[in-house]
Amino acid sequence: MHQFELRARRRGFSAIAGVDEAGRGPLAGPVVAAAVMFPPDYINGEIRDSKKLTPRKRESLYTTIRNEAVSVGLGIVDAASIDRMNILQAALSAMLIAVSNLSPQPDYILIDGIHTINTSIAQETIIGGDSLSLSVAAASIIAKVSRDQIMDRYHTLYPQYNFLKNKGYGTKEHREALKEYGRCKIHRRSFKIS
């Protein structure tokens, strides 16, 4: 889980951030990206891809990462913006915002996936990066927990969709609620609901 960070350090980079996003697939809510920069030689064997962790473990590691990282940046792009620019551009925009919210700024970025972001900072994409890089895995946890917290708050405004349970994803229950109540303010209108 440290090979990409170690390789970047051997190339002379010192402030390395991992970047990932959560929420590309849901029918409702924002896409949320996170950027995480750890101290050099930071090790934590519990941090892994957020999808491989229980919600309780993710929340525990979220607190650990927040406390032990040099910096954590968050980027949030709402449903209306997703509809305006498309989900890929919205996700990349959220990643760029997350990186810009890091202080100090990194000199190297590891990004989950195949797409780079529009910045002059040196960067590397990693397919399956949330399973291969410690800092990207940490970013996946921060992004996922942050997005879940947002959807939990939306549940109090729109309880009929049960965002507390489905987090905006297109579950059978969510699709049935959409048929009954229609879309609310945070639904993505560019996403098919059938």
C-alpha positions in Angstrom: 0.0 0.0 0.0 3.0 2.3 0.1 4.7 1.5 -3.3 3.4 4.5 -5.2 4.2 7.0 -2.3 7.7 5.5 -2.0 8.4 5.7 -5.7 7.3 9.3 -5.8 9.6 10.1 -2.8 12.5 8.4 -4.6 11.8 10.7 -7.5 12.3 13.7 -5.2 8.7 14.6 -4.3 8.0 15.2 -0.6 4.4 16.3 -0.2 2.3 13.5 -1.7 -1.5 13.5 -1.6 -4.0 10.7 -2.5 -7.2 11.7 -4.2 -10.5 9.8 -4.7 -14.2 10.5 -5.0 -17.5 8.9 -3.8 -20.9 9.2 -5.3 -20.6 8.9 -9.1 -23.4 6.4 -9.4 -26.3 7.6 -7.2 -29.5 9.1 -8.5 -29.4 11.9 -5.8 -27.0 14.0 -3.9 -23.5 15.4 -4.6 -20.3 13.8 -5.8 -17.7 14.2 -3.0 -13.9 14.0 -3.4 -11.2 14.0 -0.8 -7.5 14.6 -0.9 -5.3 13.2 1.9 -1.6 14.0 2.6 0.2 11.9 5.3 3.5 12.6 6.9 6.5 10.8 5.3 6.8 7.2 6.2 3.2 7.1 7.7 2.0 3.5 8.1 -1.5 2.3 9.1 -2.3 -1.3 8.2 -6.1 -0.8 8.8 -6.6 1.8 6.0 -7.9 0.2 2.8 -10.4 0.8 0.1 -13.6 2.2 1.7 -15.8 -0.3 -0.1 -14.0 -3.2 1.8 -14.8 -1.7 5.2 -17.9 -1.8 7.4 -19.6 1.6 8.0 -18.4 1.5 11.6 -14.8 0.8 10.6 -14.9 3.6 8.0 -16.2 6.1 10.6 -13.4 5.0 13.0 -10.7 5.4 10.4 -12.2 8.7 9.2 -11.5 10.1 12.7 -8.0 8.5 12.7 -7.2 10.0 9.2 -8.4 13.4 10.2 -6.3 13.4 13.3 -3.1 11.9 11.8 -2.9 13.4 8.2 -0.8 16.5 7.5 -3.8 17.8 5.6 -7.3 16.7 4.4 -9.1 18.5 1.6 -12.7 18.1 0.6 -14.5 18.9 -2.7 -18.3 18.8 -3.1 -20.2 19.2 -6.4 -24.0 19.3 -6.1 -26.6 17.6 -8.2 -27.5 20.7 -10.3 -23.9 21.1 -11.2 -23.6 17.4 -12.1 -26.6 17.8 -14.5 -24.9 20.9 -16.0 -21.4 19.5 -16.6 -21.9 15.6 -16.6 -20.8 13.3 -13.8 -17.2 12.7 -15.0 -16.5 16.5 -15.2 -18.2 17.0 -11.8 -16.1 14.3 -10.2 -12.9 15.8 -11.7 -14.0 19.2 -10.5 -14.6 17.9 -7.0 -11.1 16.3 -7.0 -9.6 19.6 -8.0 -11.5 21.5 -5.3 -10.3 18.8 -2.7 -6.7 19.3 -3.8 -7.0 23.1 -3.7 -8.3 22.8 -0.1 -5.1 21.1 1.1 -2.7 23.2 3.2 0.2 22.9 2.6 -0.3 22.1 -1.1 1.2 18.8 -2.4 3.9 18.6 -5.0 2.6 15.2 -6.2 -0.9 13.7 -6.5 -1.9 10.1 -6.8 -5.4 9.9 -8.3 -7.7 6.8 -8.3 -8.8 6.0 -11.8 -7.6 6.9 -15.3 -8.3 10.7 -15.5 -6.0 13.5 -14.5 -7.2 16.8 -13.1 -6.6 20.3 -14.4 -3.7 21.4 -12.2 0.0 22.1 -12.7 0.9 19.8 -9.8 2.6 16.6 -10.9 0.2 13.7 -10.9 -0.2 10.0 -11.5 -3.4 8.0 -12.1 -3.8 4.6 -10.6 -6.4 2.1 -11.7 -7.7 0.6 -8.5 -5.7 3.1 -6.5 -8.0 2.8 -3.5 -6.7 -0.8 -3.1 -3.0 0.0 -4.0 -2.1 3.3 -2.4 -2.4 4.2 1.3 -3.2 7.9 0.7 -5.7 7.1 -2.1 -7.4 4.6 0.2 -7.5 7.2 3.0 -9.1 9.7 0.5 -11.7 7.0 -0.4 -12.7 6.7 3.3 -12.9 10.5 3.8 -14.9 11.0 0.6 -17.3 8.1 1.4 -18.0 9.0 5.1 -18.3 12.7 4.2 -20.8 11.9 1.5 -22.8 9.6 3.8 -23.0 12.3 6.4 -24.4 14.7 3.8 -27.0 12.2 2.7 -28.0 11.5 6.3 -28.7 15.2 6.7 -30.7 15.2 3.4 -32.8 12.3 4.9 -34.2 14.7 7.5 -35.4 17.0 4.8 -36.7 14.3 2.4 -37.4 11.2 4.6 -39.8 9.7 2.0 -36.7 8.6 -0.1 -34.9 6.9 2.8 -31.5 8.5 2.0 -30.4 7.3 5.5 -30.4 3.7 4.1 -29.8 4.1 0.3 -27.5 7.2 0.3 -29.1 8.2 -3.0 -28.3 5.0 -4.8 -31.0 3.5 -7.1 -32.3 0.8 -4.8 -35.7 -0.8 -5.5 -37.1 1.1 -2.6 -35.7 4.4 -3.8 -37.0 3.9 -7.3 -40.5 3.1 -6.0 -40.4 6.3 -3.9 -39.4 8.3 -7.0 -42.5 6.8 -8.8 -44.7 7.9 -5.9 -43.2 11.3 -5.0 -41.2 12.3 -8.1 -37.8 13.9 -7.8 -36.8 16.3 -5.1 -34.3 19.2 -5.2 -31.2 17.0 -4.8 -32.1 14.4 -7.5 -29.9 14.3 -10.6 -32.2 15.1 -13.5 -29.7 13.9 -16.1 -29.7 10.4 -14.5 -32.3 7.9 -15.8 -34.5 6.6 -12.9 -36.2 3.6 -14.6 
